Amino acid sequence: MFQQAGRGYDMAITQFSPEGRLFQVEYAIEAVRRGTAAIVCRNSHSVVFAVEKKSSELQEIIGSEKIFKVDDHIGAAIAGLTADARVLIDRARVQAQVNILNYEENISVKDSTLNICEYLQLFTQNAGVRPFGVSFLIAGVDPNGEASLYLTDPSGAMWGYKAFAIGSGATEARVYLEENYKEDISDDELKLLPLRALKELMGDKLNKETCDVAFIIKDDVKYKLLSNEEKEDLLNKL
């Protein structure tokens, strides 16, 4: 009686299938699943980002970023299409500065995430567009000193987490995080936890050239992307 799933109902973003599904959104989510792994963990006052990085020997660093600075106190790790992510990160950066101009205070991690999610959702209900093929792990330290971590997906939905992984191999990484995350984890252990989860996925391929790491730690509360030397020192502790 009905067409098979994905046949006809995936031609337009505004058309639901008889099962109540938007196939274009599901295809965008699949693009995220096929992206490189991104892992973010937090405790009550600090956050740590770790992502898998794929590049050739001749490739420059520019264009392969998987962790972005939104503001001094907020960062975002991505899985999916980097070009889509860059457009949304630019919006988030502008909104962070608008918040300072309007309210004379830094934007909260939750408000920054909601701003991105509202824009993502618009691209699930208008004809002639496609969903953004990217998910974010947005994390940072709010003006009150508390750390937050939120996940977005192409539908515009968001969830809060203490630790999470997205991209290729994310299920395996999440199992590791669930088994090893502790509520009272120290900053020193927090710096290693995402890398240990990443090592579960990458094995011996994990080195300073195949990953990126960033911190927002309570002592400084400023986004910091680690250099190769700093990453090597951290990897030696695993």
BAFI-3210 file (N, C-alpha, C; in Angstrom, 3 decimals, decimal comma, padded with zeros to 6 digits):
// residues 238
n [1|2|3|4|5|6|7|8|9|10|11|12|13|14|15|16|17|18|19|20|21|22|23|24|25|26|27|28|29|30|31|32|33|34|35|36|37|38|39|40|41|42|43|44|45|46|47|48|49|50|51|52|53|54|55|56|57|58|59|60|61|62|63|64|65|66|67|68|69|70|71|72|73|74|75|76|77|78|79|80|81|82|83|84|85|86|87|88|89|90|91|92|93|94|95|96|97|98|99|100|101|102|103|104|105|106|107|108|109|110|111|112|113|114|115|116|117|118|119|120|121|122|123|124|125|126|127|128|129|130|131|132|133|134|135|136|137|138|139|140|141|142|143|144|145|146|147|148|149|150|151|152|153|154|155|156|157|158|159|160|161|162|163|164|165|166|167|168|169|170|171|172|173|174|175|176|177|178|179|180|181|182|183|184|185|186|187|188|189|190|191|192|193|194|195|196|197|198|199|200|201|202|203|204|205|206|207|208|209|210|211|212|213|214|215|216|217|218|219|220|221|222|223|224|225|226|227|228|229|230|231|232|233|234|235|236|237|238]
n.u [000,827|001,964|004,823|008,162|010,372|012,290|012,047|010,950|009,910|012,189|012,854|012,286|012,841|010,703|008,799|007,157|007,573|005,269|005,783|006,408|008,908|011,726|013,618|015,799|016,932|017,755|019,667|021,554|022,318|023,554|025,800|027,179|027,750|029,641|031,765|034,960|036,119|035,040|035,544|034,450|034,856|033,848|034,262|033,098|034,049|035,817|036,697|037,543|038,667|039,009|039,968|039,903|042,223|042,584|044,883|047,025|050,567|051,373|049,556|048,418|047,677|045,476|042,034|041,466|040,492|038,945|038,216|036,915|037,244|034,802|034,322|036,344|035,749|034,366|034,272|034,076|033,690|033,570|031,740|031,327|030,439|032,883|032,761|030,074|030,045|031,737|030,295|028,233|029,697|030,775|028,423|027,847|030,018|029,608|027,202|028,087|029,633|027,679|026,144|027,833|027,954|025,259|024,517|026,714|028,140|029,592|028,325|026,288|027,075|024,893|023,046|024,496|024,565|021,819|021,270|022,594|021,179|018,576|018,925|019,751|017,371|015,664|016,447|015,236|012,639|012,045|011,473|013,703|016,151|018,788|019,425|021,992|024,940|026,254|027,311|027,665|029,768|029,479|031,112|032,091|032,998|030,828|029,927|029,448|031,277|030,771|031,050|029,821|028,386|027,141|025,314|024,570|022,405|021,744|018,999|018,390|018,009|019,044|021,158|022,256|025,389|027,862|030,064|030,884|030,791|031,096|030,748|032,754|033,034|031,954|030,182|031,687|033,527|031,816|030,986|033,387|033,714|031,465|032,167|034,445|034,268|034,097|032,299|033,713|036,067|039,413|041,172|043,597|043,209|041,016|042,089|043,283|041,327|039,568|041,506|042,301|039,948|039,882|042,118|041,211|039,777|041,583|043,986|047,363|047,668|047,236|048,731|050,718|050,290|047,921|045,759|043,869|043,847|042,197|041,833|039,744|040,353|039,825|041,719|042,553|040,474|040,263|040,040|042,244|044,214|046,192|049,718|051,897|054,035|053,003|050,870|052,276|053,577|051,353|050,314|052,317|051,737|049,700]
n.v [-001,207|001,230|003,126|001,749|002,256|005,201|005,505|007,826|009,220|010,360|012,435|015,068|017,385|018,179|016,220|013,705|010,191|007,349|006,112|008,160|009,350|011,421|011,162|012,545|013,820|011,592|010,592|012,617|012,233|009,795|010,581|011,815|009,618|008,369|010,037|011,271|010,264|011,923|012,990|014,111|015,148|016,073|017,520|018,965|021,524|021,768|021,025|018,659|018,066|015,653|014,496|012,421|012,667|012,822|012,873|013,486|013,117|015,289|017,225|020,375|021,842|023,523|023,479|020,927|020,917|019,733|020,475|023,395|026,770|028,538|030,676|032,318|030,713|028,531|025,617|023,457|020,195|018,241|015,931|014,700|016,698|018,990|021,468|022,226|022,449|024,632|026,867|026,963|027,262|029,803|031,323|030,824|032,055|034,747|035,161|034,842|037,147|039,103|038,664|039,576|042,299|043,046|042,231|042,417|040,241|036,941|034,499|031,697|028,162|026,543|028,367|029,082|026,624|026,174|028,224|027,338|024,943|025,832|026,999|024,762|023,285|024,748|023,967|021,591|021,820|023,371|023,727|023,083|023,141|021,406|019,245|020,077|018,246|017,438|016,906|018,303|018,394|020,444|022,314|023,849|026,346|027,950|031,412|031,251|029,426|026,721|023,702|022,597|020,297|019,624|017,792|018,013|017,213|016,657|017,129|019,199|018,694|018,521|017,364|016,949|015,998|014,219|012,985|012,074|010,552|010,884|010,101|007,882|004,679|005,436|004,135|002,117|003,743|005,114|003,060|002,549|005,010|005,009|002,967|003,925|006,601|008,877|010,581|012,318|012,873|013,936|016,873|016,136|013,418|013,721|014,914|012,773|010,844|011,134|010,635|008,055|006,709|007,250|005,854|003,268|003,006|003,604|002,338|001,442|003,401|005,855|008,862|011,900|013,128|012,184|012,984|015,562|017,738|019,594|021,920|023,288|024,511|024,897|026,466|028,362|028,831|029,250|028,559|026,203|024,917|022,128|021,915|019,947|019,002|019,188|017,420|015,037|014,732|014,254|011,910|010,136|009,542|007,769]
n.w [000,000|000,786|-000,327|-000,349|002,454|002,300|-000,428|-002,460|-000,229|000,676|-000,924|-000,373|002,245|003,767|003,799|005,475|006,053|005,958|008,365|010,007|009,734|008,884|006,268|005,159|007,361|008,795|007,033|007,263|009,907|009,612|008,167|010,204|011,851|010,292|010,431|011,738|014,989|017,959|021,242|024,364|027,699|031,010|034,294|037,328|036,901|034,757|031,307|028,734|025,460|022,885|019,736|016,820|014,187|010,755|008,178|005,339|004,647|003,164|003,627|004,824|008,068|008,061|007,415|008,261|010,785|013,765|016,233|017,607|018,651|020,288|022,054|024,564|026,743|025,800|023,798|020,862|019,658|016,703|014,569|011,369|008,529|007,905|006,613|006,914|009,669|010,100|009,226|011,136|013,483|013,088|013,319|016,005|017,228|016,584|017,954|020,562|020,903|020,519|022,770|024,781|024,110|024,439|027,035|028,643|029,625|029,485|027,206|028,145|028,123|027,538|026,334|024,064|022,762|022,342|020,531|018,221|017,820|017,287|014,784|013,329|013,398|011,758|009,255|008,850|008,134|005,954|002,518|-000,224|001,036|002,811|005,645|008,064|007,971|010,453|013,819|017,090|019,974|022,421|024,792|027,893|030,365|032,422|033,319|036,077|036,944|036,636|034,809|031,613|029,249|026,077|023,616|020,159|017,379|013,806|013,609|015,264|017,885|021,354|024,017|027,399|028,848|030,831|029,882|026,562|023,269|019,739|016,212|014,126|015,534|017,918|019,677|020,950|022,281|024,020|025,706|027,019|028,361|030,043|031,757|033,012|033,788|036,519|039,048|040,733|039,384|038,950|037,670|036,476|035,851|034,229|031,972|030,738|030,302|027,900|025,926|026,544|025,945|023,224|022,444|022,731|020,416|018,341|018,845|018,298|016,420|017,488|018,026|018,395|015,958|014,983|016,426|018,073|020,873|023,376|026,100|028,695|031,568|035,089|036,437|034,660|032,831|030,087|026,663|025,282|022,802|022,412|021,692|019,509|021,054|023,652|023,421|023,024|025,502|027,081|025,970|026,626|029,217|029,214]
ca.u [000,000|002,868|006,134|009,180|011,050|013,383|011,760|009,946|009,794|013,461|013,113|012,131|013,015|009,437|007,844|007,259|007,167|004,121|006,242|006,715|010,354|012,290|014,796|016,934|017,565|018,434|020,862|022,529|022,828|024,487|027,053|027,859|028,266|030,795|032,818|036,015|035,663|035,242|035,217|034,553|034,528|033,881|033,911|032,249|034,629|036,766|036,328|038,654|038,272|039,977|039,389|040,732|042,584|043,089|045,492|048,162|051,850|051,532|048,448|048,570|046,709|044,279|040,972|041,213|040,180|037,787|037,879|036,832|037,018|033,627|034,697|037,430|035,297|033,557|034,819|033,168|034,255|032,583|031,807|030,512|030,971|033,583|032,278|028,831|030,383|032,372|029,223|027,533|030,634|030,820|027,205|027,983|031,000|028,945|026,230|028,835|030,014|026,439|025,741|028,682|027,537|023,914|024,321|027,982|028,604|029,802|027,183|026,392|027,248|023,555|022,475|025,248|024,104|020,441|021,319|022,948|020,100|017,437|019,259|019,700|015,991|015,074|016,822|014,487|011,220|011,909|011,774|014,825|017,378|019,083|019,937|023,440|025,455|027,280|026,922|028,624|029,887|029,792|031,421|032,807|032,808|029,932|030,389|029,371|032,349|030,347|031,276|028,667|028,638|025,897|025,361|023,543|022,395|021,223|017,580|018,255|017,853|020,233|021,159|023,373|026,163|029,099|031,089|030,197|031,584|030,361|031,559|033,067|033,474|031,465|029,547|032,760|034,080|030,839|031,053|034,577|033,449|030,504|032,843|035,604|034,007|033,738|031,739|034,720|037,314|040,290|041,559|044,684|042,615|040,112|042,894|043,672|040,187|039,173|042,576|042,228|038,812|040,292|043,069|040,414|039,343|042,670|045,099|048,720|047,641|047,105|049,969|050,532|049,895|046,616|044,723|043,933|043,376|042,013|041,399|039,286|040,602|039,373|042,801|042,700|039,160|040,421|040,220|043,636|044,493|047,547|050,721|052,353|054,872|052,123|050,130|053,187|053,752|050,125|050,209|053,300|051,171|048,647]
ca.v [000,000|002,366|002,947|001,285|003,334|005,831|005,657|008,866|010,043|011,023|013,408|016,426|017,428|018,480|015,131|012,578|008,863|006,848|005,737|009,373|009,598|012,346|010,422|013,432|013,999|010,339|010,521|013,530|011,564|008,764|011,280|012,025|008,319|008,011|011,021|010,901|010,207|013,087|012,620|015,236|014,803|017,194|017,344|020,085|022,840|021,725|020,160|018,218|017,612|014,846|014,073|011,737|013,544|012,098|013,754|012,899|013,733|016,534|018,132|021,392|021,729|024,312|022,764|019,614|021,112|019,037|021,174|024,823|027,707|029,389|031,849|031,944|029,736|027,504|024,957|022,492|019,125|017,889|014,731|014,943|017,563|020,134|022,704|022,573|022,856|025,950|027,863|027,035|027,809|031,248|031,871|030,753|033,070|036,052|035,232|035,029|038,560|039,859|038,521|040,482|043,668|043,306|041,937|042,635|039,010|035,840|033,634|030,387|027,044|026,108|029,334|028,963|025,393|026,392|029,072|026,465|023,972|026,504|027,151|023,414|022,840|025,435|023,252|020,338|022,070|024,286|023,133|023,658|023,097|020,087|019,352|020,123|016,898|017,533|016,971|018,994|018,283|021,804|022,276|025,006|026,722|029,101|032,503|030,872|028,483|025,338|023,170|021,986|019,602|019,343|017,155|018,376|016,389|017,422|017,473|020,356|018,243|018,640|016,607|017,248|014,824|014,385|012,519|011,501|010,365|010,857|009,745|006,482|003,976|006,137|003,202|001,503|004,770|005,399|001,959|002,795|006,151|004,598|002,095|004,548|007,950|009,021|011,897|013,158|012,772|015,104|017,474|015,355|012,223|014,164|015,176|011,510|009,969|011,094|010,022|006,612|006,228|007,318|004,765|002,057|002,965|003,761|001,452|001,959|004,531|007,105|009,589|013,353|013,568|011,638|013,450|016,916|017,809|020,961|022,007|024,495|024,078|025,909|027,363|029,426|028,994|029,734|027,492|026,009|023,794|021,689|021,759|018,564|018,652|018,991|016,178|013,913|014,580|013,678|010,526|009,326|009,198|006,748]
ca.w [000,000|000,853|-000,941|000,570|003,177|001,586|-001,854|-002,638|000,974|000,966|-001,974|000,148|003,688|004,445|003,608|006,387|005,578|006,735|009,703|010,763|009,668|007,908|005,836|004,950|008,673|009,122|006,206|007,864|011,106|009,139|007,844|011,488|012,300|009,471|010,643|012,670|016,382|018,831|022,617|025,303|029,085|031,941|035,699|037,738|036,628|033,641|030,190|027,888|024,128|022,144|018,462|015,843|013,068|009,599|007,180|004,638|004,979|002,415|003,934|005,856|009,159|007,755|006,730|008,863|012,199|014,314|017,474|017,330|019,751|020,131|022,836|025,467|027,733|025,137|022,620|020,231|018,851|015,674|013,732|010,183|007,476|008,487|005,986|007,598|011,041|010,109|009,110|012,414|014,477|012,867|013,922|017,456|017,638|016,511|019,042|021,809|020,998|020,684|024,176|025,566|023,818|024,946|028,461|029,340|030,250|028,551|026,955|028,784|027,194|027,131|025,397|022,815|022,120|021,886|019,342|017,100|017,612|016,652|013,375|012,746|013,238|010,610|008,039|008,778|007,845|004,821|001,212|-000,950|001,825|003,377|007,019|008,254|008,231|011,494|015,226|017,944|021,425|022,835|026,223|028,403|031,760|032,497|034,179|037,492|037,244|036,437|033,463|030,958|027,986|025,357|022,301|019,184|016,171|012,668|013,749|016,139|019,267|022,195|025,269|028,279|029,252|031,594|028,943|025,405|022,056|018,486|015,062|013,900|016,735|019,112|020,606|021,736|023,164|025,067|026,671|027,840|029,231|031,065|032,720|033,646|034,273|037,929|039,369|041,395|038,632|039,070|036,394|035,878|035,261|033,171|030,780|030,124|030,021|026,478|025,137|026,767|025,155|021,824|022,219|022,565|019,019|017,373|019,163|018,101|015,480|018,236|018,336|018,388|014,625|014,597|017,340|018,604|022,256|023,881|027,498|029,386|032,937|036,045|036,850|033,660|032,211|028,723|025,683|024,879|021,917|022,737|020,646|019,349|022,201|024,799|023,191|023,231|026,939|027,618|025,490|027,350|030,526|029,059]
c.u [000,864|004,152|007,114|009,878|012,215|013,148|010,624|009,876|011,112|013,808|013,009|012,212|011,700|008,436|008,123|006,911|005,959|004,504|006,594|008,176|010,675|013,628|016,006|017,673|018,342|019,695|021,960|023,142|023,812|025,824|027,862|028,491|029,526|031,959|033,886|035,518|035,986|034,733|035,433|034,103|034,610|033,796|033,109|032,764|035,614|036,231|037,558|038,084|039,386|039,306|040,414|040,985|043,187|043,643|046,651|049,432|052,017|050,494|048,814|047,474|045,404|043,276|040,636|040,853|038,919|037,403|037,938|036,649|035,800|033,848|035,800|037,036|034,473|034,314|033,815|033,982|033,180|032,812|030,855|031,220|031,580|033,087|030,979|029,115|030,923|031,337|028,525|028,420|030,740|029,595|027,317|028,967|030,388|027,965|026,917|029,236|028,792|025,984|026,545|028,249|026,190|023,803|025,581|028,397|028,752|028,540|027,379|026,538|025,888|022,947|023,187|024,793|022,696|020,393|021,650|021,795|018,884|017,687|019,242|018,271|015,306|015,333|016,218|013,037|011,000|012,301|012,970|016,122|017,632|019,556|021,459|023,928|026,543|026,617|028,044|028,612|030,386|029,976|032,185|032,506|031,993|030,488|030,336|030,410|031,998|030,542|030,024|029,109|027,312|026,194|024,259|023,532|021,708|019,749|017,372|018,018|019,148|020,036|022,372|024,060|027,318|030,297|030,372|031,155|030,660|031,312|031,799|033,600|032,946|030,858|030,579|033,352|033,124|030,840|032,254|034,340|032,496|031,172|033,905|035,380|033,579|033,271|032,798|036,073|038,114|040,633|042,645|044,150|041,692|040,868|043,231|042,488|039,758|040,226|042,593|041,070|039,162|041,272|042,361|039,978|040,517|043,848|046,444|048,769|047,536|048,477|049,699|050,062|048,473|045,497|044,921|043,305|043,266|041,468|040,654|039,305|040,317|040,464|042,951|041,359|039,283|040,700|041,680|043,755|045,947|048,438|051,126|053,193|054,023|051,307|051,024|053,419|052,536|049,994|051,189|052,793|050,109|049,145]
c.v [001,260|002,063|002,435|002,477|003,880|006,030|006,657|009,790|010,710|012,088|014,845|016,388|017,615|017,340|013,988|011,282|008,401|006,423|006,949|009,749|010,651|011,762|011,316|013,705|012,742|010,155|011,430|012,920|010,461|009,381|011,534|010,719|007,920|008,991|010,518|011,035|011,503|012,716|013,830|014,762|016,063|016,697|018,582|021,441|022,876|020,818|019,836|017,655|016,741|014,340|013,326|012,668|012,704|013,090|013,015|013,665|015,091|017,582|019,124|021,219|022,413|023,477|021,423|019,718|020,337|019,576|022,666|025,607|028,561|030,721|031,405|030,813|028,598|026,940|023,970|021,479|018,630|016,492|014,967|015,860|018,828|021,450|023,169|023,093|024,276|027,072|028,061|027,596|029,318|031,932|031,902|031,806|034,471|036,214|035,436|036,484|039,455|039,821|039,455|041,929|044,006|043,203|042,120|041,422|037,930|034,998|032,307|029,300|026,589|027,056|029,281|027,729|025,552|027,236|028,258|025,516|024,598|026,696|025,803|022,988|023,501|024,682|021,850|020,566|023,054|023,593|023,832|023,719|021,653|020,276|019,475|018,735|016,888|017,502|017,633|018,428|019,642|021,816|023,522|025,229|028,006|030,192|032,185|029,828|027,023|024,915|022,502|021,339|019,252|018,709|017,718|017,320|017,165|017,789|018,758|019,981|018,428|017,834|017,023|015,971|015,222|013,939|011,859|011,418|010,330|010,477|008,248|005,831|004,563|005,183|002,546|002,500|005,088|004,309|002,160|003,934|005,780|003,761|002,824|005,966|007,916|010,444|012,848|013,116|014,067|015,659|016,666|014,095|012,579|014,412|013,897|010,666|009,976|010,443|008,503|005,997|006,221|006,200|003,425|001,886|002,864|002,831|002,132|003,136|005,881|007,679|011,086|013,891|013,158|012,028|014,936|016,912|019,271|020,899|023,312|024,119|025,219|026,900|028,555|029,810|029,679|028,554|027,421|024,753|023,394|021,607|020,295|018,112|018,377|017,714|014,949|013,669|013,905|012,211|009,606|008,881|008,112|005,353]
c.w [000,000|000,089|000,103|001,211|002,364|000,113|-002,022|-001,443|001,363|-000,082|-001,470|001,667|004,420|004,406|004,591|005,665|006,392|008,150|010,550|010,763|008,618|007,452|005,609|006,261|009,055|008,279|006,758|009,119|010,724|008,735|009,100|011,956|011,539|009,639|011,602|014,106|017,118|020,218|023,515|026,677|029,944|033,373|036,092|037,287|035,459|032,540|029,354|026,588|023,545|020,876|017,626|014,670|011,950|008,586|006,524|005,005|004,302|002,777|005,027|006,908|008,800|006,968|007,340|010,343|012,585|015,691|017,179|018,624|019,419|020,828|023,781|026,409|027,132|023,936|022,065|019,433|017,900|015,119|012,571|009,209|008,077|007,905|006,634|008,995|011,078|010,024|010,452|013,516|014,321|013,463|015,446|017,971|017,629|017,668|020,382|021,995|021,168|022,137|025,076|025,360|024,463|026,460|029,305|030,155|029,188|028,405|027,673|027,724|026,664|026,107|024,051|022,040|021,564|020,620|018,098|016,778|016,927|015,160|012,659|012,455|012,055|009,309|007,991|008,369|006,700|003,528|000,577|-000,162|002,240|004,817|007,023|008,651|009,277|012,867|016,009|019,353|021,902|024,346|026,622|029,869|031,795|033,414|035,676|037,895|037,049|034,983|032,928|029,660|027,349|024,002|021,430|018,076|015,049|012,755|014,539|017,584|020,030|023,477|026,092|028,736|030,163|030,763|027,779|024,228|020,857|017,362|014,961|015,177|018,030|020,133|021,519|022,728|024,307|026,130|027,597|028,822|030,361|032,152|033,531|034,157|035,744|038,185|039,920|040,684|038,727|037,698|035,703|035,212|034,109|031,871|030,026|029,668|028,551|025,587|025,326|025,992|023,668|021,483|022,066|021,110|018,053|017,631|018,973|017,121|016,193|018,547|018,197|017,043|014,264|015,564|017,629|019,990|022,654|025,302|027,743|030,866|033,906|036,434|035,916|033,044|030,861|027,811|025,254|024,028|022,098|021,495|020,544|020,533|023,438|024,657|023,445|024,710|027,560|027,221|026,207|028,718|030,442|029,475]
res [m|f|q|q|a|g|r|g|y|d|m|a|i|t|q|f|s|p|e|g|r|l|f|q|v|e|y|a|i|e|a|v|r|r|g|t|a|a|i|v|c|r|n|s|h|s|v|v|f|a|v|e|k|k|s|s|e|l|q|e|i|i|g|s|e|k|i|f|k|v|d|d|h|i|g|a|a|i|a|g|l|t|a|d|a|r|v|l|i|d|r|a|r|v|q|a|q|v|n|i|l|n|y|e|e|n|i|s|v|k|d|s|t|l|n|i|c|e|y|l|q|l|f|t|q|n|a|g|v|r|p|f|g|v|s|f|l|i|a|g|v|d|p|n|g|e|a|s|l|y|l|t|d|p|s|g|a|m|w|g|y|k|a|f|a|i|g|s|g|a|t|e|a|r|v|y|l|e|e|n|y|k|e|d|i|s|d|d|e|l|k|l|l|p|l|r|a|l|k|e|l|m|g|d|k|l|n|k|e|t|c|d|v|a|f|i|i|k|d|d|v|k|y|k|l|l|s|n|e|e|k|e|d|l|l|n|k|l]
***
